[in-house]
């Protein structure tokens, strides 16, 4: 009986996260209320507040479902040294992220919500700081891999690992923003992985 109740609660929680994603996408985060999400999920307002205190909690839960696996994959792809060289590890991570966006509609929707359907003001200003903090950690991990690439003599002698990491990070953020906005797929989406390969080839020592 306890197990059944727990399973029902988990299903309701997941449905609320899905409903939040759907409504955020349709209305934008700022114009969405908890009542909108409850109606979309087919539950009472009391049920939604049983699982989530407010809209920020729901937004965070939605975001974590996408970004926690991304962080795990980043660590596996970038930081675990295998048979592939360091620059290939970076290329695989960037291309793999694009491929996840291609394959997963849920991931695409969350990126769209975060990049063009949310205003990071008032209570959501704290979310923006978390995003910036995550960006800093990604840049730091890229720097470690570029330093590894330098030890492997893959880089031009004049290249600095810190600058390369920041350049790659900013390039990829820009590419992701344009990928998300290119809903027709005729400008950036179709060539995104090739752009990643071109970006990385400029770093590789001849």
N, C-alpha and C positions, 0 to 999 in steps of 0.2 A: 504494500500500500504506500509506504514512504517512498519507495523507488519510483512508483507510478506518478506520485505527486511531483517528485523532482523532475522526472522526464517531461511532464506537462508544463512545469514552470520553465524549463529550458526551451521547450518548443515555443511557448508564448514570448519569451525573451527574444528568441531569434526572429520570430514574426514581427515583433516591434522594431527590431533593427532594420529588417527588410522594408517595413512600412515607412520608417523614417527616411531611408534612402530614396524610396519612391517619391515621397512628398517633398523632400528637399530638392530633388531633381525637377519636380514640376513647379514648385512655388518659390524656390530659393529658401535658404536657411532662415533669413531674417523674417520672412512672411509666414513661416510655418509655426504653428502652435502645437502644444502637446495634444490638444483636442483633435486637431487635424490628423495627427499620427494615430491616435486611438481609433478614430473612425476608419482610417485606411486599414488598420490591423484588425478591425472588427471586435474591439474589446472596449470595456468601460474606461473612463478616466481613472477610476480607482485602481484598475488593473495595471495601467501604464505607470502610475506613481508607485505601485508596489515594487516594480522592477527598476525604475529610473527616477531619480529625484527631480531632474529637470532636462531641458533640451540639450544642454552641454554634455550631460552624462550619456545621452543617446548618441550624440554626435561622436563622442570619444569612442564609444563601443563600436560604432560603424567604422570609424577610422582605423581602430586597432585590428579589426578583422582583416583589413587589407595590408596594413603597414607592418604588423608583427611578422607575418610570413616573409615580407620583403626584407626586413632586417635580418631574419634568419638566413635567407638565401644570400644576402650580401656577405654575411660572415663566411658562409660556406664557399662562396665563389671567390671572394677577394683574399681572405685571410688564411685559408687553408692551402698550404703549398702542395701542389701536386706535380704532375708531369708537364703541365702547361707553363709557358713563360709568363712573367708578371703582366706584360702589356696585353696578352691574350686573356688573362683573367679579368682585367678591366673591361675589355671589349665584350667578353661573354656576359659580364654582369649588366652592362648597359643594354646590349642587344636582348638579353633575357628579360629585362624589365619591359622593353617595348613588346616583346612577344607575349608576356602576361597580359598587357593591355589589349592586345589583339585577340587573345583567346578567352578572356574573362570579362563578360559584360558587367559583373558586379564591380570589378576593379576599375573598369572604365568609368562607371557611374560615380564611384567615390572620388576619383581624380577630378572629374568634371565638377562635382559639388565643391570640393576643396579649392579648386582653382578659379572657378567662374560663377559659382552659385552661393558663395559665402562672403559676407563682409566681416572682417576681423576687428570689430569694434565692441565697446562695452564689455559684456562678460566673455565675449569670444576673443578679446585681446590676449587672454592667457593662452588660448590655442595657438595663436600666431607665434608667441614666444616658444612654445613647444616645437612648432614647425621649424623655427630658426635654429633651435638647439639640435634637432635631428639633422638639419642641414650641415651644421658644424661637425657633427660626428661622422657623417658620410665623407666630408672633405678630409677629415683626419685619417679615415681608413684608406681613402684613395692615396693620400700622401705616403702612407706606409707601403703601399704596393708600388708606387713610383720609386720610392727609395730602393725597394727590392729590384726594380727594373734597372736602376742605375748600377747596382752591384753586379747585375747580370750583363752589364755593358750593352743594354738595349737602347739607351738614350743618347742623343747628341751631347757632346761634352759640355756645351753651354747651358743645357737645360737644368732647371732647378725643380726638385721634386715638389716643393710646397707650391710654387707658382703653377706647375703643371696640374696638380691636384685641384686647385681653385679654378683654373681655366676649364678643366674637364667638368667639374661640378656645375659651373655656371652655364657651360654649353649644354649640358644635359637637362638642367632645369628649364632653360629656354626651349629646348627641343620638346620636352614634355608638355609645356604650356601650349606650344603651337600644334602639337599632335592632338591634344584634347580639343582645341578650338577648330581644328580642321575636320568638321563633322562629315563633309562630303568625301574626304579622303583623297582629294586630287592635288594637294599641295605638299603636305609633309608626311602624312601617314604612309603613303606608298613607298617613300624613299628613306624613311627614318633609320632603318638598320644600315642602309648603305652610307648614310651620313655619319653614323657612329663609326663604321669601318674607316671612312675617310679621315675622320677626326683622329682616330688612333694611329693611322698610318703616318700622319705628320709627326708623330712623336718617335717613331721607330728609326733607329739609326740604320743607315743604308749599309 
